[in-house]
Amino acid sequence: MEKPLPPAPRALAVSGEKGSVLECIDQAARAQGISPGMSTTRALARCGSLSIVEKDERAEQSAMRWLVALGFGLAPCVEVTKPGWVTVDLEGVRDLSATAATLVERAGQSAMPVSVGISNTPERAYWASWGASIVTRAETDEELFGGLAPSKVPLPAEIRRSLKEWGMNDLLAFVRLEKEDIGRRLGPEGVALWEAMKGRRSRLLKRVVGDPVFQSEMEMDQGLETLEQALFVIRRLLEEVCAALEAAGRVARSLELSWRTEEKARGGHGFTLPEATARVAPLFAMIESYLSGVRTDSPLRWIGLEAEPGDPLPRQRDFFEISGANPFRFQETLGRVQGFLGEEKVGMPVRGTSHHPDVYRLEPPTFQFRVEEEDSLYRREMGPSLRRFRPPRPVQVWCEGGLPVRLSWGRRSYTLHAVRGPWRISGDWWDAKARWSREEWDVQSGRNTYCRIVRFPAGHWLWEGVYD
């Protein structure tokens, strides 16, 4: 049976004033004698199998947002210590083991490797993060530095060289030295390192102000001309946002999608979610359904996505609350309808605060409906309901003795057998432009046909509807 090949050494390179240099390396590269700050030419001369990756600023920012969200999922006091490192104040947390388990679970949901150290000072927590396991909890020198080789941690080149010459196989021997001996041999730089490792230096965290922002954006070098191209980018942005939400233990309550075209035209859409979630599949399906009916005048050059976070707390439903069996599927259908008709034409009609008949406004759809007592099935029926025509039909009405006796609509004429009315209503008299007045009549045009007709001050009539 063949032995598995060791992992290839890898390094991250950035462009500097004197050329490309290494900013970050892995353990395999460190074992080959490669160190951060070394030029790529020198590193490749020392290790020909070294894999060098150019730094992607956008990917770095996305990873840091995820890491900050992961920290906020543990405690509210989070510090961005340096690129790739976040320090969290866990003082007051009673069960650190449960916290560590939660951290491992949330970190495991992402493809990014995470190393966590827990100790009594920020500096010693940093050294604990270099432990062999994913989460290392250590406070004593033996737990922190026992078996930790100098070649596995980032140390100044002069100090690493000196430790190698002294024959120190781990950092425990270094921290056991006296401070005066460190000062004589390594100077102020060695003393500062020794004090940090011993926990002699402690500081307050520079706390990140405000809650984490769950957003992601991408600017394209070339415009996106097809829906498939735009959905590919949106899927990637959505995965980053959902990963940050899951790391923080949050869910999305709403989504805001924005874009900018090559002609600098801006567009976007806000999605009110039927149920708060951080799952990619239903959120992407909802966005895809909406965009299937959207067209832009020019290709897209920038796309952004932001989620409003919420807590995934369980909520007990009300006894009289009705919820959709699949609210996300309903949201997909709604998004497709809005894409074709326009957002202003889709919604739930809500009766307006006016005595004017048939005054309503459209509000964004909700996905839980409460059965009011006055609208329940057990309330007392007050009479037949009026099925309105929208818009009302213009009709001609003939009157005798002030009462309607016949009406004509199109080519049809109807004799009125019974008449009730008039009921005169008016409103908004204080506004010259909005004031209104009307006279309503309920009439019977056949054996079982009951209608409502309306006369206005100008003298014209409208057929408003039929009673069920």
Order of alpha helices (4+ residues) and beta strands (2+ residues): beta-beta-alpha-alpha-beta-alpha-beta-beta-alpha-beta-alpha-beta-alpha-alpha-alpha-alpha-beta-alpha-beta-beta-alpha-beta-beta-alpha-beta-beta-beta-beta-beta-beta-beta-beta-beta-beta
